[in-house]
Amino acid sequence: MTPGRCSRAVRAALFAAACVLLAALGHVLMSGTPLPWWGVLAASAGTAAAAWPLTARERSLPVVTGASVAVQALLHTVFTLAQSVARPSSAPPNGVSFARQWAEFLTCGLGPDDPLSVQDALRIVEAAGLGGKVSQPPPAPPSPTRTPRTWPTER
């Protein structure tokens, strides 16, 4: 006896809900960035549609586990893509490359009057051993609202 359409739909929906919720929770906790609602909705619909053919009969534990792991990997890729579409990576301000930002950070700020070519900036960053970091912005400079710590003066 084969399961009816309603039973198959419930199985597919439960599989999709479990996979998408676990993947979304893990992705948000690890990335620290919220997921767009349309990304979660599309992932749910896609996972349910992909699970529909598998619900025609009962599957063994290894098949269900394997499908869950494969779907989790695919969902993390989909969520990463959705996050990058919703929030493009932090673009360098005013068109300044990350390499130049790193060079300015490492040299305590070159200032706008001291133009630095991208090649020179890359050379500075490479010399500091941070060549793998040029795809990311440098750490934020200290906040100007913080007062520097000073030694007590004698009176």
PASEBA-1860 file (N, C-alpha, C; in nm, 3 decimals):
! residues 155
1> MTPGRCSR> 0.083/-0.117/0.000/0.000/0.000/0.000/0.088/0.125/0.000 ~ 0.059/0.218/-0.087/0.138/0.341/-0.097/0.071/0.452/-0.018 ~ 0.150/0.542/0.037/0.091/0.651/0.115/0.016/0.748/0.025 ~ -0.087/0.809/0.079/-0.165/0.905/0.003/-0.091/1.038/-0.009 ~ -0.148/1.126/-0.091/-0.086/1.256/-0.115/-0.073/1.338/0.014 ~ -0.172/1.331/0.098/-0.169/1.408/0.223/-0.054/1.361/0.312 ~ -0.039/1.231/0.324/0.067/1.175/0.406/0.205/1.212/0.349 ~ 0.218/1.207/0.218/0.345/1.244/0.155/0.375/1.392/0.176
9> AVRAALFA> 0.272/1.475/0.166/0.291/1.619/0.184/0.335/1.650/0.327 ~ 0.276/1.581/0.424/0.314/1.603/0.564/0.458/1.558/0.586 ~ 0.497/1.444/0.532/0.635/1.397/0.545/0.733/1.497/0.484 ~ 0.704/1.542/0.364/0.792/1.638/0.296/0.800/1.769/0.373 ~ 0.687/1.816/0.424/0.685/1.942/0.499/0.763/1.929/0.630 ~ 0.748/1.818/0.700/0.822/1.798/0.824/0.972/1.788/0.799 ~ 1.011/1.717/0.693/1.152/1.707/0.658/1.207/1.845/0.624 ~ 1.133/1.921/0.546/1.177/2.055/0.507/1.186/2.146/0.629
17> AACVLLAA> 1.086/2.140/0.715/1.086/2.227/0.834/1.204/2.195/0.924 ~ 1.229/2.067/0.949/1.340/2.029/1.035/1.474/2.072/0.975 ~ 1.493/2.043/0.848/1.621/2.077/0.783/1.642/2.227/0.774 ~ 1.541/2.300/0.729/1.556/2.445/0.709/1.573/2.516/0.843 ~ 1.496/2.479/0.943/1.509/2.546/1.073/1.645/2.520/1.137 ~ 1.693/2.397/1.130/1.824/2.367/1.186/1.935/2.439/1.111 ~ 1.926/2.438/0.978/2.029/2.505/0.898/2.025/2.656/0.918 ~ 1.905/2.714/0.924/1.892/2.859/0.943/1.945/2.899/1.081
25> LGHVLMSG> 1.909/2.825/1.183/1.956/2.857/1.318/2.108/2.848/1.326 ~ 2.163/2.740/1.274/2.309/2.724/1.275/2.379/2.832/1.195 ~ 2.321/2.867/1.080/2.383/2.967/0.994/2.380/3.105/1.060 ~ 2.269/3.140/1.120/2.257/3.271/1.186/2.350/3.279/1.307 ~ 2.357/3.173/1.385/2.444/3.173/1.503/2.591/3.182/1.464 ~ 2.631/3.115/1.357/2.771/3.115/1.318/2.811/3.239/1.239 ~ 2.720/3.294/1.158/2.755/3.410/1.077/2.728/3.541/1.149 ~ 2.636/3.540/1.245/2.603/3.662/1.315/2.523/3.761/1.232
33> TPLPWWGV> 2.470/3.715/1.121/2.392/3.800/1.031/2.255/3.737/1.011 ~ 2.149/3.817/1.019/2.016/3.759/1.000/1.994/3.715/0.855 ~ 1.908/3.616/0.840/1.873/3.568/0.707/1.753/3.646/0.655 ~ 1.750/3.675/0.525/1.630/3.740/0.470/1.514/3.641/0.471 ~ 1.394/3.691/0.497/1.276/3.605/0.505/1.253/3.530/0.375 ~ 1.278/3.596/0.263/1.253/3.531/0.135/1.352/3.417/0.111 ~ 1.470/3.424/0.170/1.567/3.315/0.156/1.521/3.191/0.230 ~ 1.467/3.212/0.350/1.417/3.098/0.429/1.294/3.038/0.361
41> LAASAGTA> 1.207/3.124/0.309/1.087/3.076/0.240/1.123/2.996/0.115 ~ 1.216/3.048/0.036/1.259/2.976/-0.085/1.327/2.844/-0.050 ~ 1.407/2.845/0.056/1.474/2.721/0.099/1.372/2.618/0.146 ~ 1.270/2.664/0.216/1.165/2.571/0.262/1.090/2.510/0.144 ~ 1.053/2.594/0.048/0.981/2.543/-0.068/1.068/2.448/-0.150 ~ 1.194/2.484/-0.169/1.284/2.398/-0.245/1.311/2.265/-0.177 ~ 1.328/2.269/-0.045/1.353/2.146/0.029/1.230/2.055/0.029 ~ 1.112/2.114/0.044/0.989/2.033/0.040/0.969/1.972/-0.098
49> AAAWPLTA> 0.998/2.050/-0.202/0.984/1.997/-0.339/1.084/1.885/-0.365 ~ 1.204/1.901/-0.314/1.305/1.796/-0.333/1.273/1.672/-0.250 ~ 1.206/1.691/-0.136/1.173/1.577/-0.050/1.051/1.500/-0.099 ~ 0.966/1.565/-0.178/0.842/1.500/-0.225/0.866/1.364/-0.290 ~ 0.961/1.350/-0.385/0.980/1.217/-0.447/1.031/1.112/-0.348 ~ 1.097/1.155/-0.242/1.151/1.059/-0.145/1.046/1.008/-0.048 ~ 0.928/1.071/-0.048/0.825/1.033/0.049/0.729/0.927/-0.004 ~ 0.758/0.871/-0.119/0.668/0.771/-0.176/0.663/0.644/-0.091
57> RERSLPVV> 0.773/0.617/-0.022/0.775/0.499/0.068/0.867/0.530/0.184 ~ 0.863/0.445/0.284/0.947/0.464/0.402/1.092/0.438/0.365 ~ 1.181/0.523/0.414/1.325/0.511/0.385/1.398/0.465/0.510 ~ 1.514/0.405/0.488/1.595/0.357/0.600/1.667/0.475/0.667 ~ 1.718/0.449/0.785/1.789/0.553/0.861/1.911/0.607/0.786 ~ 1.994/0.524/0.723/2.109/0.578/0.650/2.066/0.670/0.533 ~ 1.958/0.637/0.466/1.911/0.721/0.355/1.862/0.855/0.407 ~ 1.785/0.853/0.515/1.733/0.977/0.572/1.848/1.062/0.626
65> TGASVAVQ> 1.945/0.999/0.693/2.060/1.073/0.746/2.142/1.133/0.633 ~ 2.167/1.054/0.530/2.243/1.105/0.416/2.172/1.220/0.346 ~ 2.043/1.208/0.329/1.965/1.316/0.267/1.968/1.441/0.354 ~ 1.959/1.423/0.484/1.962/1.538/0.576/2.096/1.610/0.570 ~ 2.205/1.536/0.570/2.338/1.597/0.563/2.357/1.670/0.430 ~ 2.316/1.607/0.321/2.329/1.671/0.190/2.245/1.799/0.181 ~ 2.124/1.793/0.234/2.036/1.910/0.231/2.093/2.021/0.320 ~ 2.150/1.985/0.436/2.210/2.085/0.523/2.323/2.159/0.452
73> ALLHTVFT> 2.408/2.086/0.384/2.519/2.150/0.311/2.466/2.243/0.202 ~ 2.366/2.198/0.130/2.308/2.281/0.025/2.238/2.403/0.084 ~ 2.169/2.386/0.196/2.100/2.499/0.259/2.198/2.605/0.308 ~ 2.311/2.564/0.363/2.410/2.662/0.407/2.463/2.743/0.288 ~ 2.479/2.677/0.175/2.521/2.748/0.054/2.413/2.846/0.010 ~ 2.290/2.802/0.011/2.178/2.890/-0.027/2.167/3.008/0.069 ~ 2.182/2.983/0.198/2.172/3.092/0.295/2.287/3.191/0.281 ~ 2.405/3.142/0.252/2.518/3.233/0.228/2.491/3.321/0.108
81> LAQSVARP> 2.438/3.261/0.002/2.405/3.338/-0.118/2.295/3.440/-0.087 ~ 2.193/3.399/-0.012/2.084/3.491/0.022/2.136/3.608/0.106 ~ 2.225/3.580/0.200/2.282/3.687/0.282/2.365/3.783/0.197 ~ 2.439/3.729/0.103/2.522/3.817/0.020/2.438/3.900/-0.076 ~ 2.322/3.849/-0.117/2.232/3.927/-0.202/2.162/4.035/-0.118 ~ 2.119/3.998/0.001/2.048/4.093/0.087/2.141/4.201/0.141 ~ 2.261/4.162/0.178/2.361/4.255/0.231/2.493/4.230/0.160 ~ 2.521/4.304/0.056/2.650/4.284/-0.011/2.765/4.305/0.087
89> SSAPPNGV> 2.876/4.239/0.060/2.989/4.251/0.151/3.027/4.396/0.169 ~ 3.084/4.422/0.282/3.115/4.562/0.313/3.210/4.617/0.207 ~ 3.158/4.701/0.122/3.238/4.761/0.017/3.331/4.865/0.076 ~ 3.448/4.877/0.021/3.540/4.978/0.074/3.479/5.117/0.062 ~ 3.492/5.200/0.166/3.435/5.334/0.160/3.508/5.422/0.060 ~ 3.434/5.502/-0.010/3.488/5.596/-0.107/3.577/5.530/-0.212 ~ 3.555/5.403/-0.239/3.633/5.335/-0.342/3.774/5.302/-0.301 ~ 3.808/5.316/-0.174/3.943/5.285/-0.127/3.952/5.133/-0.110
97> SFARQWAE> 4.054/5.073/-0.169/4.067/4.928/-0.163/4.100/4.883/-0.021 ~ 4.068/4.757/0.008/4.101/4.701/0.138/4.252/4.699/0.158 ~ 4.328/4.678/0.049/4.474/4.678/0.060/4.523/4.814/0.110 ~ 4.467/4.922/0.055/4.508/5.056/0.101/4.462/5.079/0.245 ~ 4.342/5.033/0.281/4.295/5.048/0.419/4.389/4.977/0.515 ~ 4.432/4.854/0.477/4.525/4.780/0.562/4.657/4.855/0.573 ~ 4.707/4.906/0.460/4.834/4.979/0.462/4.824/5.102/0.552 ~ 4.712/5.174/0.543/4.693/5.291/0.629/4.684/5.249/0.776
105> FLTCGLGP> 4.619/5.136/0.801/4.608/5.086/0.938/4.746/5.050/0.993 ~ 4.827/4.983/0.910/4.959/4.938/0.955/5.057/5.052/0.973 ~ 5.040/5.158/0.895/5.133/5.271/0.904/5.076/5.386/0.987 ~ 4.972/5.358/1.063/4.906/5.458/1.148/4.849/5.574/1.068 ~ 4.799/5.545/0.951/4.729/5.645/0.870/4.821/5.728/0.784 ~ 4.806/5.714/0.654/4.887/5.791/0.560/4.826/5.928/0.535 ~ 4.696/5.937/0.549/4.630/6.066/0.527/4.594/6.086/0.381 ~ 4.499/6.177/0.355/4.454/6.200/0.218/4.558/6.270/0.131
113> DDPLSVQD> 4.656/6.338/0.193/4.756/6.409/0.114/4.869/6.319/0.067 ~ 4.871/6.196/0.112/4.978/6.103/0.076/4.918/5.990/-0.007 ~ 4.908/6.008/-0.140/4.848/5.902/-0.221/4.936/5.777/-0.223 ~ 4.872/5.664/-0.215/4.942/5.536/-0.213/4.882/5.449/-0.321 ~ 4.964/5.397/-0.410/4.911/5.312/-0.517/4.871/5.177/-0.459 ~ 4.789/5.106/-0.533/4.745/4.974/-0.488/4.864/4.880/-0.476 ~ 4.960/4.891/-0.569/5.079/4.806/-0.565/5.161/4.832/-0.439 ~ 5.178/4.961/-0.404/5.253/4.994/-0.282/5.178/4.944/-0.158
121> ALRIVEAA> 5.046/4.960/-0.159/4.967/4.913/-0.046/4.980/4.762/-0.030 ~ 4.971/4.690/-0.142/4.987/4.544/-0.137/5.126/4.506/-0.086 ~ 5.228/4.580/-0.128/5.364/4.552/-0.083/5.374/4.570/0.068 ~ 5.313/4.674/0.123/5.316/4.698/0.267/5.245/4.585/0.342 ~ 5.128/4.546/0.292/5.050/4.442/0.358/5.123/4.308/0.351 ~ 5.182/4.277/0.235/5.257/4.152/0.220/5.379/4.151/0.312 ~ 5.448/4.264/0.322/5.566/4.272/0.408/5.529/4.251/0.554 ~ 5.407/4.289/0.592/5.362/4.268/0.730/5.315/4.125/0.754
129> GLGGKVSQ> 5.313/4.044/0.648/5.268/3.905/0.662/5.118/3.890/0.668 ~ 5.046/3.989/0.618/4.899/3.987/0.624/4.838/3.980/0.484 ~ 4.906/3.923/0.389/4.857/3.917/0.252/4.724/3.846/0.237 ~ 4.696/3.750/0.324/4.570/3.678/0.316/4.452/3.758/0.368 ~ 4.478/3.873/0.428/4.372/3.954/0.487/4.321/4.064/0.394 ~ 4.377/4.079/0.273/4.338/4.192/0.188/4.197/4.178/0.132 ~ 4.133/4.067/0.153/3.994/4.054/0.109/3.895/4.100/0.217 ~ 3.947/4.144/0.332/3.864/4.187/0.444/3.907/4.327/0.487
137> PPPAPPSP> 3.816/4.401/0.546/3.857/4.532/0.598/3.944/4.516/0.722 ~ 4.030/4.613/0.749/4.112/4.605/0.871/4.026/4.629/0.994 ~ 4.080/4.602/1.113/4.004/4.628/1.235/3.968/4.776/1.244 ~ 3.862/4.803/1.314/3.819/4.942/1.329/3.919/5.018/1.414 ~ 3.943/5.144/1.382/4.033/5.223/1.465/3.970/5.248/1.602 ~ 4.048/5.284/1.699/3.991/5.310/1.832/3.885/5.418/1.826 ~ 3.786/5.403/1.908/3.675/5.498/1.911/3.722/5.633/1.964 ~ 3.684/5.743/1.899/3.728/5.874/1.948/3.661/5.913/2.079
145> TRTPRTWP> 3.554/5.843/2.117/3.486/5.878/2.242/3.561/5.824/2.363 ~ 3.647/5.727/2.342/3.725/5.673/2.453/3.839/5.768/2.485 ~ 3.858/5.794/2.610/3.969/5.880/2.648/4.092/5.794/2.672 ~ 4.206/5.838/2.623/4.326/5.758/2.644/4.364/5.756/2.791 ~ 4.423/5.648/2.829/4.464/5.634/2.968/4.593/5.714/2.989 ~ 4.596/5.794/3.089/4.714/5.876/3.117/4.767/5.846/3.256 ~ 4.894/5.872/3.274/4.955/5.854/3.404/4.922/5.972/3.491 ~ 4.904/5.950/3.618/4.878/6.064/3.706/4.997/6.159/3.709
153> TER> 4.969/6.285/3.709/5.077/6.383/3.713/5.102/6.425/3.857 ~ 5.224/6.456/3.884/5.258/6.501/4.019/5.230/6.649/4.029 ~ 5.181/6.691/4.139/5.151/6.835/4.159/5.232/6.889/4.270
END
